[in-house]
Amino acid sequence: MLEIKNLHAGIEGKEILKGINLNVGAGQVHAIMGPNGSGKSTLSKVIAGHPQYEVTAGSIDYEVNFKKINLVGMEPDLRAREGVFLAFQYPVEIPGVPSSVFLRAAFNAICRHQGAEEMDPIDFDKYVRTKMKTLSMNEDFIDRPVNVDFSGGEKKRNEILQMAVLNPRLAILDETDSGLDIDSMKIVAEGVNKLRRKDNAVILITHYQRLLNYIQPDFVHILHDGRIVKSEGKELALEVESRGYDWLIK
Amino acid sequence: MSDVVKQKELEDNKLAGGGEYRYGFHTDIAEDKPPKGLSEDTVRLISAKKKEPEWMLEWRLKAYRHWLKMQEPTWPNFEYGPIDYQDIFYYSAPKQKKESPESLEEVDEELLKTFDRLGIPLSEQKRLTGVAVDAVFDSISVGTTHQSELAKHGIIFCSMSEAVINHSDLVKKYLGSVVPYSDNFYATLNSAVFSDGSFCYIPKGVHCPLELSTYFRINSENTGQFERTLIIAEDSSYVSYLEGCTAPTRDTNQLHAAVVELVALDNAEIKYSTVQNWYSGDKVGKGGIYNFVTKRGKCAGVNSKISWTQVEAGSAITWKYPSVILQGDNSVGKFYSVALTNNHMIADTGTKMIHIGKNTKSTIVSKGISSDFAHNSYRGLVKIMPTADGARNFSQCDSMLVGNNCSANTFPYIEVKNNSAVLEHEASTSKINAEQMFYLRSRGLDLEESISLIINGFCKDVFKELPLEFSVEAVKLLEMKLEGSVG
């Protein structure tokens, strides 16, 4: 589904990713771990198409419905409409815009692109409320402006709700677990697990092994200084937990 | 539209300095344009052109003589090049085949086409339903729609020139009753040389069934537009009025100095909405309209209401403070404003709420959006007079900055002379930034939709006061202006 080849990228002339190679197949969950500053968040932003990051070499091939496209150079909204989703590490506030309006606009933009029928406000409201229930979210959430005055946990849960509503093919979760208490983390993990299907994939970016107790990854990759230095099965996360990163880096 | 084409257009817009100005065209039409310059003769000439009665000319001359003794104000928070008042044409009327058309059917084709192009069709078949339009082109009103329908309700809606002749009692009684001829430099100039504008009179107990509106078009070069609008709402009547404005793209600055007066009697309500999109100059600040306007309403009667809603998106400089004098007990004044400035535009706008009557209430909601090198100031006065027992005011002034080179200021003045008054003031400044844009776009919303959502959210409290179709227009206008600035 996703094939990253020799990806070099940076910001303001500073190279951060120095040749990433990564293959993510449909139905798989990949965890990416690594010390601070290793390039984890950059990788997620580059896949989603953040305009401030520049790709200097390599390709990000993305295949969905037997159609293969190189994401590099594509506008972020187009990537999203092709089914790429990034759950932000720091979700952004949009004052005055009710979550319901924002979510429906996004949902319909994706529907339009994929040739599906748009949903009217009443049906959409029902649809969102079912998703909210599975994430144990308050009823009033939908009328509140996007992320404004949300607690840290609420913001992260909102990201997972958006993921559930927009139903992406490739979801990238950038440190969604950081700052969450154990109960919130369980809810978030459950939300992700419910989305696991044969035809979609998840990339989990995380500092800690803790989240991986609840979401079992198929592969764990260690990122260091802009390169993937080790890739193994889920037991690698446990090893990192007990031994730290030093042994991998040297 | 394919994304490639769209991207190309966006880039072109960026080069042109923000969203392209759609109304920058010029209508090629013969003009009746007496020479430049201002003197008593100019005033007499304008009055004669309009075949005005003697009292009107006297009033104009009184204003002119007073103006000669006045100084141009220097207190605003901006500078502009000196205006040479002798280098302006004070009157310009399109020459038509028939000198004064009796009906819209006789109006020159070229003029009808111009308004068609501006999205304000005037002809019987195409004109907007539910909205009566007075179309003003430079110094004259080209025509007014739906007049007979309104007349059935006793409503008078016509050009100011017509009103001076046909309804002189009303004009005599109310003209200058809210903004006296000696009020301020630009209002006094207007009183001397005003050309056309609209006159509305809503009789007792009548709820005006249509939206009334005036569309102002400046076409002629180096011409000042000095329109004058007067709206009178008799006891227990209601009217909603809108104005729209555009002008061609030109390198030189043009002066627009209008006066608007509103009078609301007992239990009457006037809603006045403006979507101002005068040409604002190019990317480096060359050209554009100086929009120096005096707008004031008087809640003369008990329980009367006046609300000003404005979307100020054009003009090189906007300098105006639509105000309400709350004279009647329990009267209500409201001011809702969105002022958007980009490139080198300047806006110094706000309101004055003068509380005189008991239990008078006022609400001020001001949203300023500034991008590129623009300056955007809110300036407002809330004045509670000793007689205004139980007066209340709520003010909210929010600014949004796009980019790092623009500025926003808030100058709230408060004068309270009655201890029973309650005043609240809230203010905030925020930025629209690349992260917000990326967040929305990463959910599938394109550039336009993303800007639209953010601006809509910011201006929500003001847009909801506009008549529906105009709020859609207003959102589109702001999106277009900001396209080149965000992202």
Contacts between the chains, C-beta under 8 A, distances in Angstrom:
chain1	res1	chain2	res2	distance
A	48	B	438	8.0
A	48	B	442	5.1
A	49	B	441	7.9
A	49	B	442	7.2
A	50	B	438	5.5
A	50	B	442	8.0
A	51	B	434	6.9
A	51	B	438	6.7
A	51	B	487	7.0
A	52	B	434	6.4
A	75	B	3	6.6
A	75	B	441	7.1
A	75	B	446	7.6
A	76	B	438	6.2
A	76	B	441	4.3
A	76	B	442	5.0
A	77	B	441	4.3
A	77	B	442	7.5
A	77	B	443	7.9
A	77	B	444	5.5
A	77	B	445	5.9
A	77	B	446	4.9
A	77	B	447	7.5
A	77	B	450	7.8
A	78	B	3	6.7
A	79	B	442	7.7
A	80	B	441	7.1
A	80	B	442	5.5
A	80	B	443	5.7
A	80	B	444	3.9
A	81	B	444	4.7
A	85	B	442	7.7
A	85	B	443	8.0
A	86	B	442	5.3
A	88	B	439	6.6
A	88	B	442	7.9
A	91	B	439	7.2
A	92	B	435	5.2
A	92	B	436	5.2
A	92	B	438	7.9
A	92	B	439	4.0
A	93	B	436	7.9
A	94	B	436	6.3
A	94	B	439	7.4
A	94	B	440	7.1
A	94	B	453	6.7
A	94	B	454	6.3
A	94	B	457	5.9
A	95	B	430	6.8
A	95	B	457	5.5
A	95	B	458	6.6
A	96	B	456	7.2
A	96	B	457	2.9
A	96	B	458	5.5
A	96	B	459	7.8
A	96	B	460	4.7
A	97	B	453	5.3
A	97	B	454	7.2
A	97	B	456	6.9
A	97	B	457	3.7
A	101	B	453	7.4
A	102	B	440	7.6
A	102	B	443	7.6
A	102	B	453	6.5
A	105	B	445	5.9
A	105	B	449	6.2
A	105	B	453	6.6
A	106	B	440	7.9
A	106	B	443	3.9
A	106	B	444	4.9
A	106	B	445	5.9
A	109	B	443	7.8
A	109	B	444	4.2
A	109	B	445	5.5
A	109	B	446	7.1
A	109	B	449	6.7
A	110	B	444	4.6
A	113	B	444	7.2
A	145	B	457	6.7
A	162	B	443	6.7
A	166	B	443	6.8
A	166	B	444	7.2
